């Protein structure tokens, strides 16, 4: 069975797909497994911003995040996405995991 999913949610696509097709300006930028397509340098070139790609700790699938910059060019601290501490910065020790 084949299912075609069209989504702008890269993390959802990575979780539910065996193969991804990344388009840039209507042209194929990359085709392959989520691990092959969701590459930091490819995504940075396509979207024009810095991204980080890490492994989801539960599923081991790629997880994409924008790497926001603050004044002075430093990276803004990562923030928790879910749970009671949502929005709070992630500690340096947690970031290294």
Secondary structure as the mmCIF struct_conf table of DSSP 4:
data_model
#
loop_
_struct_conf.conf_type_id
_struct_conf.id
_struct_conf.beg_label_comp_id
_struct_conf.beg_label_asym_id
_struct_conf.beg_label_seq_id
_struct_conf.end_label_comp_id
_struct_conf.end_label_asym_id
_struct_conf.end_label_seq_id
BEND BEND1 UNK A 8 UNK A 8
HELX_RH_AL_P HELX_RH_AL_P1 UNK A 10 UNK A 16
BEND BEND2 UNK A 18 UNK A 18
STRN STRN1 UNK A 20 UNK A 24
TURN_TY1_P TURN_TY1_P1 UNK A 25 UNK A 26
STRN STRN2 UNK A 27 UNK A 32
HELX_RH_AL_P HELX_RH_AL_P2 UNK A 34 UNK A 37
BEND BEND3 UNK A 38 UNK A 38
HELX_RH_AL_P HELX_RH_AL_P3 UNK A 40 UNK A 47
BEND BEND4 UNK A 48 UNK A 49
STRN STRN3 UNK A 51 UNK A 55
TURN_TY1_P TURN_TY1_P2 UNK A 57 UNK A 59
STRN STRN4 UNK A 62 UNK A 66
STRN STRN5 UNK A 69 UNK A 69
TURN_TY1_P TURN_TY1_P3 UNK A 71 UNK A 72
BEND BEND5 UNK A 73 UNK A 73
HELX_LH_PP_P HELX_LH_PP_P1 UNK A 74 UNK A 74
STRN STRN6 UNK A 75 UNK A 75
HELX_LH_PP_P HELX_LH_PP_P2 UNK A 76 UNK A 78
STRN STRN7 UNK A 79 UNK A 79
BEND BEND6 UNK A 82 UNK A 83
TURN_TY1_P TURN_TY1_P4 UNK A 84 UNK A 87
BEND BEND7 UNK A 88 UNK A 88
STRN STRN8 UNK A 89 UNK A 89
HELX_LH_PP_P HELX_LH_PP_P3 UNK A 90 UNK A 91
HELX_RH_AL_P HELX_RH_AL_P4 UNK A 92 UNK A 95
TURN_TY1_P TURN_TY1_P5 UNK A 96 UNK A 96
#
